[in-house]
């Protein structure tokens, strides 16, 4: 690669930062590049090399289209389902692909709407923590100590997983399943889920005297619920089921 001897010539590091949209030039440096064919060629070379690398490495960490199709059909193991759901939070390309897969699947083989079968008796269900076996430690394990956790309220199971993004933000991912084969969590699609800072009062919450939830989201059609970003602290999760509420208390997230 040619070098420019002009004192205003940008360094290789600065040119690379320009390619990644992370750097800026001073007016004098920009004026130099505008009239210097050598620096223009250097910038063009770094741009083409970066594009070639991105082409080779693009989406290498993304799930395959086949696995995304199985995910949309709810035909992947729970561990893989957690990994894919967490990945979708950070990858807009895969998230868009999942939307398209679901659209095509619905058009190709439309399914009749499931009749609501979960009990709709008005009340509050305080979920009970189920004792978990020790989780295997893997090389890329990012789960915090004490996670994942399994909660149960009547025929509903809630598996909670805590992970962190590359920027260090916590993501709280929940997966709802039903132990009763005659009941379908699909009827919970679109149900709101909220995360409140502790202490949390059921009476005050019912009378709407509490402050607004720290975070809120909706249950998707696979029974997934995700909160992001979640700061360290103690929380209560409230999931609004048809005619009742599922309450999970004592969710403590510690600073790593």
Buried (B, 14 or more C-beta within 10 A) or exposed (E): EEEBEEEBBBEEEBBBBBBEEEBEBEEEBEEBBEEBEBBEEBBEBBBEEEEEEEEEEEEEEBBEEEBBBBBBEEEBEEEBBBBBBBBBBBBEEBEEBBEEBBEEBEEEEEEEEEEEEBBEEEEBBEBEEEEEEEEEEEEEEBBBEEBBBBBBBBBBBBBBBBBBBEEEBBBBBBBBBBEEEEBBBBBBBEBBBBBBBEEBEBEEBEEEEBEEBBBBBBBBEBBBBBBBEBEEBBBBBBBBBEEBBBBBBEBEBEEE
